[in-house]
Amino acid sequence: MTTVTVPALARSRSELHDLRGTGPVVFVPTMGALHEGHASLLRIARERAGGEGTVVLSIFVNPLQFGPDEDLDRYPRTFDDDLAIAATEGVDVVFAPTVAEMYPDGVPHEGVATEAVTVQPGPLGDLFEGASRPGHFRGVLTVVAKLFGLVRPDVAIFGEKDYQQLALIRRMVSDLCLGIDIVGAATDREPDGLARSSRNRYLDAVQRQQAATLSRALRAAQERAAYGVPAARWAAMGVIKAEPGVELDYLALTTTGLGELPDYPEPGTEGRILVAARVGTTRLIDNLPLQF
């Protein structure tokens, strides 16, 4: 019989400090509403930490990364279930701070005068998700930087589903000399290819089938990538246009660093295709690697 150890729970900075171990710290930051995709990240973290290290999971719904018309209040909170998953996956410490703990002087809202220091993402933060959600990556990088300062990890694990976020966090860690090993984990998917997401629970049965169109479109682009960017884009768009229940936000084919690609890259060039769309009222994102 497998023994499951309940992780220690820290609600404050001081409690987190008292629970810090002596070995390497491997960190998985989340906003909760954990699912199998998060569990896969925790398994990677446990493996990286080994027997001597500490796996820290944070659960914090960060208001700074939500726009005024976005779903902050609607975002799912399933704390008891999250703790059960954390215990099953060998988490040592769960850090679940309040908003006041993370922002003791108040949340520094976009456009409101404040003395608070925040992290500006630079030009990459204005593309794709940044264009659709102004200020989003400022909120993401600010809270991740704060969490890094509190947890002090040696390694941090992030899913590739939020590929632009992963790229920006890697850039921040490099540019600010934070000395943290950032590990990107492949997107965990449902059997039909739909990327696992906390927002999938908002989809009804029909919308759930429609949402799988996104991963089919990305795979269609993968299959045509050897013929160049226009062919890959055309294949993906054909799949999306055939499903009227999917309202496209953007579809972008980029370099692995999210830069511009020529129409016909050199053979062997690696790239990325990213998509965002609404199915009903639920906004979903996904991406896959491309090989030209």
SULMOBEL-V626663 format. One record per pair of residues at least 12 apart in sequence whose ideal C-beta (glycine too) atoms are under 6 Angstrom apart, sorted by the first residue. I is the first residue (numbers start at 1). J is the second residue. Records with the same first field share a line. If there is no record, write none. Layout:
BEGIN
I: J / J
END
This chain:
BEGIN
4: 87 / 88
6: 87
7: 86 / 87 / 91 / 92 / 93 / 94
8: 93
9: 94
10: 95
12: 101
13: 150
16: 95 / 150
19: 93
21: 54
23: 52 / 53
24: 53 / 154
25: 54 / 153 / 154
26: 45 / 48 / 49 / 53 / 55 / 155
27: 56 / 151 / 153 / 156
28: 41 / 42 / 45 / 57 / 157
29: 58 / 147
30: 59
31: 61
32: 59 / 82
33: 76 / 78 / 198
34: 82 / 85
35: 196
36: 188 / 196
37: 188 / 196
39: 85 / 89
40: 188
41: 157 / 185
42: 89
43: 89
44: 157 / 185
45: 157
46: 90
48: 155
54: 92
55: 91 / 92
56: 93 / 151
57: 86 / 91 / 94
58: 95 / 147
59: 82 / 96
60: 97
61: 75
62: 143
63: 107
64: 107 / 139 / 142
65: 136 / 139 / 140
67: 133
76: 198
110: 135
118: 138 / 142
119: 141 / 142 / 145
121: 137 / 141 / 168
125: 137
128: 164 / 250 / 252
129: 164
132: 249
137: 168
140: 165
141: 172
144: 169
153: 180
155: 181
156: 180 / 182
157: 183 / 185
158: 184
159: 185
160: 184 / 186 / 187
161: 187 / 195
163: 287
166: 184
167: 258
170: 182
192: 212
193: 212 / 215
194: 211 / 212 / 215
195: 286
199: 282
202: 282
203: 282
207: 279 / 280
210: 243 / 245 / 246 / 279
211: 279 / 284
213: 243 / 246
214: 275 / 286
215: 286
216: 239
217: 236 / 239 / 240
218: 273 / 288
220: 235 / 236 / 239
221: 235 / 236 / 273
222: 288
225: 290 / 291 / 292
228: 263 / 264
229: 253 / 261 / 263
230: 263
233: 253
236: 251
246: 277 / 279
247: 277 / 278
248: 277
249: 276 / 277
250: 276
251: 275
252: 274
253: 273
254: 272
255: 271
256: 270 / 272
265: 292
269: 292
271: 290
272: 287 / 289
273: 288 / 290
274: 287
END
